[in-house]
Amino acid sequence: MSSHRCDISLTVNGEFVAETVDARTSLVDFLRDALVLTGSHVGCEHGVCGACTVRVDGMIVRGCLMLATQCDGSAVETVEGLSDSGEIADLQKAFEQRNALQCGFCTPGMLLTAQELLAQGGVPSREEIREHISGNYCRCTGYHAIIDAIEAVAQARASK
Amino acid sequence: MKIVDDSPPVLTALDRPNSYIGRSVPRPNLARLTQGRAQYVSDVVLPRMAHVAFVRSPHAHARIASIDTAAAKQSPGVIAAVTGAELAKVITPWVGVLTHLKGLKSAPQNAMAVDRACWAGEAVCAVVAKSRAEADDACELVQVTYEELPAVTDPETALDPATPVIHPSINDNLCFERSHTVGDPDKALAEADAVVETTFVFGRHTGVTNEPRSIVADWNPGDQRMTVYQGTQAPHMMQNLFAKHLKLEEHQVRVVTKDVGGSFGIKVHTYADEMAAVALSKLLKRPVKFVADRIESFVTDIHARDHRIKAKIGVKTDGTITAFEIDDLTGIGPYSVYPRTSGIEANQVVNLVGAPYTTPNYRARARVVFQNKNVMCQYRAVGHPIATAVTEGLVEMAAAKIGIDPLEIRRKNLIADDAHPSQGPSGIKYEALSNHEALAHLDTMMNYAGLRAEQARLRKQSIYRGIGFATFVEVTNPSAAFYGVGGARISAQDGATVRLDATGAVFCHTGVSEQGQGAEAVIAQCVATSFGVPIDKVRIIMGDTDNTPYGGGTWASRAAGIGGEAAWQAGKALRGNVLAVAASILQAKPETLDIRSGVVVDAATGAERLPLHELARICYFRPDTLPAGIQAELVATRHYVPKAFAFAFTNGIQASYLEVDTDSGFVKLLKHWCVEDCGTVINPQPCRRAGPRRRRARNRRRAVRALPL
């Protein structure tokens, strides 16, 4: 099993990365273990909870359902990268101000998912927000505040 | 959310200038969580760290005939393969009993099964490797020969003579039994105009934290210390248990708990696989990490609330409830969980059935039985959902039987708000409750009369809508009566140490910890207010047994009520110390001074006298300029434990409005209302999320909300 090794090169948060990985290594394990980008979390390991959500070539994916080798040649972005670029600074601030998180374990995935919706432009309805984040599980049950925060940022961005 | 202040308009210590009490203060630790820069235990990496995976029993009950680890030990990356019997030489077994739960018994539990596996999921062998994937690979190469034994699964038959006894050393499958009678329930039921009898059945469920249970144990033979990074709710409790079962002194063990990805009560217990990981670190003299995967979480995280309750209520035609009677049977797996036991949940059900009502006659029996399933133990709101569902289910049925309005029967029987201190039917003692006020508020908020009219109108159109209520009392802020009196080394008190740094900022070291409820914010609010600095000048240190006062941790709503009070008192004590020095510097009387927004001011006028950073500079760097005999004490520690009452009971009421499709049986929840008496709300934001956090029972406000759906 571990004898199947693959060389991959990709960019992660804009930095060039070349590594040799086990073929079976998931993207989120690669990010967490090889690159020590621990902001993407492992909750269920089978694509249900959304805590491992990252962006690959502009689209959000489950980091636990995609293999690292599938990202050869791709551009991968994680919550650390989106934080440093300032792309989601307004979303993060809205989450903090509205206490739209408790333990915070789901939050990076939730933010990336919300950003995908908001990047489509316009002001989504609360129902659309609910539907879009429905694949991200918040066990501390902060959904109302999360929807409030996403809606407020959508409105603020639209009025700019 | 609305905060309705119904306390008299008097100035209290909470109304100091620049008070943070009652304000929505964002939690200070949030940016590291939103940026993915937290440190959960699953993120921890240490030099030479190895990973452990467990071979777990696929059988509910089986004798372990043999374990062959030879092939596993040859697998790539493997450092060690260790059986339960081998690990038992490093770590001693434990028995989950408390002396105040009289008669409660259990069998010794090992970190891994030694010769017998007692539930499907119990670890029987550990494989330690350089990576978790390699450890998992090698687990598949461990050959375990099992001889299946009959499994005890149904609590109803667990005590039958024909059922095998799981632990021969304790004679039967009864873990604990409590019988409790108050008044004359037989007479009261006989004299009732109506008696309703039914059986309530509750299935198991569990906490499902987003971050599974995680631990990194680091035994350093050089300094003879065990450092354990653990997602736990009770660091000092775990420090004691690791030391005790590894035969170390407590001061040799340090437990560090930084960010925890959800707890909900499941991370306040001792888990065999976590004890095994710590023992493996000691055995292998290197850091060992264990992170439960999702399947392991489901089969080893404590389960809760598997109860079958036969229940009776007696009622007069005027609505007076004459008696409650319950017979609770609960199956808790093969071991009573250590150290809090698996008897507390049933005990709590006995304490809380009928709790909001004046009913003088009560009979309860609870039996807690062993079975070959995963262990069951306390989980969020221990026993309350069971007791409340049973009580309120009975009350609703009694109301229907005698044809009285469901709110009216509650008004008739709830303990009067001005009757406190008082006690519930089981004898539990209340300092102050507001059940009638909460009910009246709910009645108005939901427009009950209007909903009833709407319900009646729609019924004629064959639309079936229902309105349901649950009123309750809630255990919070336990004293030593919960665990300490039963012999468990679980601190009921908590401490806080507040220290002025050399620039006028404040550090607060607290024994309570953070799992997302906002304890860090609430402690900071208490210190900022009672000492007198802006909240951004307060840094909270928590979750480290080397660096915090000894305390109980965060569970049973105790972080704000007990930890917050200690922090409040410590801040006040430091203010006294600082004002004493300031007075000597300013040649003023301490009582004429105050600290506001980080500045020593004239108390009467608010005029600035001395900024704290200047006071700190003098005290730390130019103490030679202070008057002779003045020694600045810029650290203060205070402790707090509730003593007058065993618990700070609080109360609330909730209502649901729903529609039933009578063809499909589909139920649609239309609206839900909550009224909760939180006492003084310290921070409305987390309160809105998580429920009650009380500070002072006599200074009460109501937190009220209607949930949008």
HADDOCK unambig.tbl for C-alpha pairs under 7 A between the chains (distance, minus, plus):
assign (segid A and resid 38 and name CA) (segid B and resid 36 and name CA) 6.89 0.50 0.50
assign (segid A and resid 38 and name CA) (segid B and resid 43 and name CA) 5.94 0.50 0.50
assign (segid A and resid 39 and name CA) (segid B and resid 36 and name CA) 3.69 0.50 0.50
assign (segid A and resid 39 and name CA) (segid B and resid 37 and name CA) 5.93 0.50 0.50
assign (segid A and resid 40 and name CA) (segid B and resid 36 and name CA) 6.92 0.50 0.50
assign (segid A and resid 43 and name CA) (segid B and resid 210 and name CA) 5.26 0.50 0.50
assign (segid A and resid 43 and name CA) (segid B and resid 211 and name CA) 5.58 0.50 0.50
assign (segid A and resid 43 and name CA) (segid B and resid 212 and name CA) 6.97 0.50 0.50
assign (segid A and resid 44 and name CA) (segid B and resid 294 and name CA) 5.45 0.50 0.50
assign (segid A and resid 79 and name CA) (segid B and resid 35 and name CA) 6.18 0.50 0.50
assign (segid A and resid 79 and name CA) (segid B and resid 36 and name CA) 6.03 0.50 0.50
assign (segid A and resid 80 and name CA) (segid B and resid 35 and name CA) 6.00 0.50 0.50
assign (segid A and resid 80 and name CA) (segid B and resid 36 and name CA) 6.11 0.50 0.50
assign (segid A and resid 83 and name CA) (segid B and resid 35 and name CA) 5.73 0.50 0.50
assign (segid A and resid 92 and name CA) (segid B and resid 34 and name CA) 5.89 0.50 0.50
assign (segid A and resid 96 and name CA) (segid B and resid 26 and name CA) 6.48 0.50 0.50
assign (segid A and resid 96 and name CA) (segid B and resid 30 and name CA) 5.86 0.50 0.50
assign (segid A and resid 96 and name CA) (segid B and resid 31 and name CA) 6.90 0.50 0.50
assign (segid A and resid 97 and name CA) (segid B and resid 26 and name CA) 5.62 0.50 0.50
assign (segid A and resid 99 and name CA) (segid B and resid 26 and name CA) 6.62 0.50 0.50
assign (segid A and resid 99 and name CA) (segid B and resid 685 and name CA) 6.54 0.50 0.50
assign (segid A and resid 102 and name CA) (segid B and resid 516 and name CA) 4.04 0.50 0.50
assign (segid A and resid 102 and name CA) (segid B and resid 517 and name CA) 5.87 0.50 0.50
assign (segid A and resid 103 and name CA) (segid B and resid 260 and name CA) 6.46 0.50 0.50
assign (segid A and resid 103 and name CA) (segid B and resid 261 and name CA) 5.20 0.50 0.50
assign (segid A and resid 103 and name CA) (segid B and resid 262 and name CA) 5.55 0.50 0.50
assign (segid A and resid 103 and name CA) (segid B and resid 515 and name CA) 5.59 0.50 0.50
assign (segid A and resid 103 and name CA) (segid B and resid 516 and name CA) 3.83 0.50 0.50
assign (segid A and resid 104 and name CA) (segid B and resid 33 and name CA) 5.34 0.50 0.50
assign (segid A and resid 104 and name CA) (segid B and resid 34 and name CA) 6.95 0.50 0.50
assign (segid A and resid 104 and name CA) (segid B and resid 261 and name CA) 6.77 0.50 0.50
assign (segid A and resid 105 and name CA) (segid B and resid 210 and name CA) 6.60 0.50 0.50
assign (segid A and resid 105 and name CA) (segid B and resid 211 and name CA) 6.75 0.50 0.50
assign (segid A and resid 105 and name CA) (segid B and resid 261 and name CA) 5.17 0.50 0.50
assign (segid A and resid 107 and name CA) (segid B and resid 34 and name CA) 6.00 0.50 0.50
assign (segid A and resid 108 and name CA) (segid B and resid 34 and name CA) 6.08 0.50 0.50
assign (segid A and resid 108 and name CA) (segid B and resid 35 and name CA) 6.93 0.50 0.50
assign (segid A and resid 108 and name CA) (segid B and resid 36 and name CA) 5.93 0.50 0.50
assign (segid A and resid 139 and name CA) (segid B and resid 209 and name CA) 6.57 0.50 0.50
assign (segid A and resid 139 and name CA) (segid B and resid 210 and name CA) 6.32 0.50 0.50
assign (segid A and resid 140 and name CA) (segid B and resid 262 and name CA) 6.99 0.50 0.50
assign (segid A and resid 142 and name CA) (segid B and resid 689 and name CA) 6.41 0.50 0.50
